[in-house]
Amino acid sequence: MANRELTLAGAIVVAPGVFPHAAEPITDEQKAELGALHLRKIDLADRVLVVNPGGYIGESTSREIAYARSTGKPVSFTHPD
Protein backbone atom coordinates (compact mmCIF):
# COMPACT_ATOMS: atom_id res chain seq x y z
CA MET A 1 0.00 0.00 0.00
CA ALA A 2 2.76 2.49 0.94
CA ASN A 3 4.72 1.52 -2.18
CA ARG A 4 1.69 2.20 -4.39
CA GLU A 5 0.79 5.49 -2.73
CA LEU A 6 4.34 6.83 -2.90
CA THR A 7 4.79 5.72 -6.51
CA LEU A 8 1.52 7.37 -7.56
CA ALA A 9 2.70 10.52 -5.76
CA GLY A 10 5.76 10.56 -8.01
CA ALA A 11 8.36 9.13 -5.62
CA ILE A 12 10.94 6.58 -6.71
CA VAL A 13 10.45 3.66 -4.34
CA VAL A 14 13.32 1.30 -3.58
CA ALA A 15 11.80 -1.57 -1.63
CA PRO A 16 12.82 -5.08 -0.54
CA GLY A 17 12.37 -7.53 -3.39
CA VAL A 18 12.34 -10.79 -1.45
CA PHE A 19 10.32 -11.54 1.63
CA PRO A 20 11.80 -14.18 3.97
CA HIS A 21 8.39 -15.30 5.23
CA ALA A 22 7.24 -16.29 1.72
CA ALA A 23 6.41 -19.87 0.74
CA GLU A 24 9.85 -20.57 -0.75
CA PRO A 25 12.57 -20.65 1.92
CA ILE A 26 15.86 -18.83 1.41
CA THR A 27 19.27 -19.97 2.59
CA ASP A 28 21.35 -18.33 5.31
CA GLU A 29 23.77 -17.17 2.60
CA GLN A 30 20.90 -15.56 0.68
CA LYS A 31 19.69 -13.88 3.90
CA ALA A 32 23.15 -12.38 4.44
CA GLU A 33 23.27 -11.18 0.82
CA LEU A 34 19.81 -9.64 1.14
CA GLY A 35 20.84 -7.89 4.34
CA ALA A 36 23.79 -6.29 2.54
CA LEU A 37 21.59 -5.42 -0.45
CA HIS A 38 19.07 -3.68 1.80
CA LEU A 39 21.85 -1.51 3.22
CA ARG A 40 22.93 -0.55 -0.32
CA LYS A 41 19.31 0.39 -1.07
CA ILE A 42 19.35 2.62 2.00
CA ASP A 43 22.51 4.24 0.64
CA LEU A 44 20.57 5.12 -2.55
CA ALA A 45 17.56 6.50 -0.68
CA ASP A 46 16.84 10.09 0.30
CA ARG A 47 14.79 8.86 3.25
CA VAL A 48 13.52 5.60 4.73
CA LEU A 49 9.89 4.73 5.37
CA VAL A 50 9.48 1.70 7.62
CA VAL A 51 6.27 -0.21 6.90
CA ASN A 52 5.47 -1.62 10.32
CA PRO A 53 1.84 -2.75 10.63
CA GLY A 54 0.72 -2.71 14.23
CA GLY A 55 4.00 -1.09 15.22
CA TYR A 56 5.99 -4.32 14.76
CA ILE A 57 9.68 -3.98 13.88
CA GLY A 58 11.75 -7.13 13.46
CA GLU A 59 15.44 -7.70 14.16
CA SER A 60 16.72 -7.10 10.62
CA THR A 61 14.54 -4.01 10.21
CA SER A 62 15.91 -2.66 13.49
CA ARG A 63 19.46 -3.06 12.12
CA GLU A 64 18.45 -1.30 8.91
CA ILE A 65 16.89 1.59 10.87
CA ALA A 66 20.09 1.96 12.91
CA TYR A 67 22.15 1.94 9.71
CA ALA A 68 19.93 4.54 8.06
CA ARG A 69 20.16 6.82 11.08
CA SER A 70 23.94 6.36 11.26
CA THR A 71 24.18 7.64 7.68
CA GLY A 72 21.95 10.63 8.42
CA LYS A 73 18.91 9.38 6.50
CA PRO A 74 15.55 10.53 7.88
CA VAL A 75 13.49 7.57 9.07
CA SER A 76 9.70 7.57 9.41
CA PHE A 77 7.17 4.87 10.15
CA THR A 78 3.74 3.93 8.80
CA HIS A 79 2.66 3.11 12.37
CA PRO A 80 4.60 5.21 14.92
CA ASP A 81 4.74 4.05 18.53
N, C-alpha and C positions, 0 to 999 in steps of 0.2 A: 504494500500500500504506500509506504513512504517513498519507495523507489519510483513508483508510478507518478505520485503527486509532484515530486521534485523534478522528474523528467519533463512532465507536462508544463512545469513552471519555467522550463528552459535551463535547468541545471544539468551539468554532466555528472552522472552518478557512477561511482566506482564502487561496486559492491562485491561481497564474497560470491564466488561462483560455484562452490561446492559446499554442501551442508552435511556435516559429519553424522547427523541423526537420520539421514536418508536410508532407504532400503538397502542400497549397496554399501557394504562396509569399506572403509579405507584403511590402509596400512599405517603403522606408526611412522614410517618414512614419509608417506604422503602427508600425514598430519603435520610433521615438522616442516615439510616444504610449503604447505599451505600457510602455516604460521608465519614463515618468512615472507611469503607472497603478500599476506595481509599487511605486513609492516611496510612493504614497498608501495602498496596501494595508499597507505596513510601518507607516505612521503609525497605522493602525487596530489593528494587532496589539499584543498584550501581550508576545509573544516571537516569534522567527523560528526556524523549523526548516528548515535547508538540506538538501534531498534530493540527495545527491551520491554516487550509486553508484560504487564503486571509488575514492572520494576525489576524483573529478573536480569542479572548480569552474571554470566558464567566465568570460569577461570581464564579461558583464553581471551575473552572479551575484556576482562579486567586488565590483562597484560597489554592488550592493544590500546586501551584507554590511557594507561600509564605511559606507553610509548608516545602516543599522540600528544599528550600534555608535555612530555619531556622535550618534544620538538617544537613546542609553542603553538600547536594546532588547537583552535577552539573546539571544544567537545560539548555537544548537547545531546539530549535524550528524548525519545518519544514519550516516555513515561517517567518523569523526574520523581525522585523520592519525596 
